[in-house]
């Protein structure tokens, strides 16, 4: 695939020459790529672009219109080819064998709905569905998903029609800042399958009982969703949304007013 070579202004050349001299020859010869921009973003977050504001502003302003090539395969260490199905589309990507599924979805496939929160598997913001089961994509190697089906928040709606869980979250205002919401919804969608299959939870009274389906109580939902943290505290709304999505019936929220 051919890419247009980006013509840099005098200010932009000075920016790279002063702050990234080791990259200047490659940039002037082959043009900008994703790696160069990631380095620039790192310098910006460190406050090192203050003396090159004009060049930096020009680059970031034009970034949307630039044809930035992806990482060349030769720049990928320990490269492996992973073929899997993502949101009903077959994908084949060359990645570092150590890349997580979260980084692959966000940085290589452009699916930024799954969020990187704690990056330690503790907040649940990165939850996606793999072969019908919810997993923490920040702790999952992308290479382990070879041949599997991955569903992210972008793949839940069908033909512009929201998934019932998405619609329930909107109806019950199951989010505030929205950062954790993609993981919450993916986790809740997979939870429906767990309940339908009769899978037990920590608070299940009789784990030996064979249940073909479980009607989720507030306590069951709270327990099963405990791995998804909402820092805004929208938990009652989330519980109501999940109950309504499972039952298909309107769920009234109970409000407790102080004083």
Secondary structure, DSSP 8 states (H G I E B T S, - for coil): ---------HHHHHHHHHH-HHHHHHHHHH--BHHHHHHHHHHHHTTTTGGGHHHHHHHHHHGGGS--B---GGG-TTEEEEEEEETTEEEEEEEETT-BHHHIIIIIS--TTS--SSSSSSS-TTEEEETTEEEEGGGSBGGGGTT-EEE-GGGS-BTTB--HHHHHHHHTT--SS-TTHHHHHHHHHHHHHHHHTT---TT-S-TTS--S-----HHHHHHHTTTS--TT--HHHHHHHHHHHHH-S----------
